[in-house]
């Protein structure tokens, strides 16, 4: 009787160990998969082409800054390939602490209405490509963006957003982007203020009115307005912030 009991316990332990081992192996294999777009984007072009694409992006940014400094309409388009060239060429030089913290080779891809992001993260216990999909919309408040985060993965293994929210908050705490979170329609939305001073113009003068994500391209447009021209007329799909919407409804009732 005792021998039979010991044998059964041994079989249970062996089966449990096998199941745990198989699960860990499956989990490891899942985390080692890499998104297709990242495999393509992480391939580094020739040094000449890399430098030229990186410089093209910086030139476009400088031109946008000059346009924004003048009153009136402005628009700029940025290619994903040029952004990735800048990430490969300039990011390690400008932000060396990222690699020290385990993050390297961030890359993007731009498709219709969504931006794909991935980066290699490695520390003593973890080694995988982290990826996600981002949706970006204007909101009914000037210069406040609504960013939806979908399909966060370590390799092919799904990860919950709430696992990263605290880290994102901590990373953004030293910036002027004023990140807030809002739950609406069973989605968690990151609300981000786009602030900055442009030469003689203050942030309130510069208004973003249009953002478009298309095949490999990000287009942003807006205007630098005068004191007499303070209307906000966003184009495209606009996300209505819950608290702001309630305030607007209250104002209409009071009137």
Secondary structure, DSSP 8 states (H G I E B T S, - for coil): -HHHHHHHHHHHHHHHHHHHHHHHHHHHHHHT---HHHHHHTS---HHHHHHHHHHHHHHHHHHHHHHTSSEEEEEEEEHHHHHHHIIIIIHHH-HHHHHTTEEEEEEEEETTEEEEEEEEE-SS-EEEEEEEEEEEEESSTTEEEEEEEEEEETTEE--THHHHHHHHHHHTTSSS--EEEEETTEEEEEEE----BTTB-GGGEEEEEEEEETTEEEEEEEE--TT-------S-EE--HHHHHHHHHHHHH-
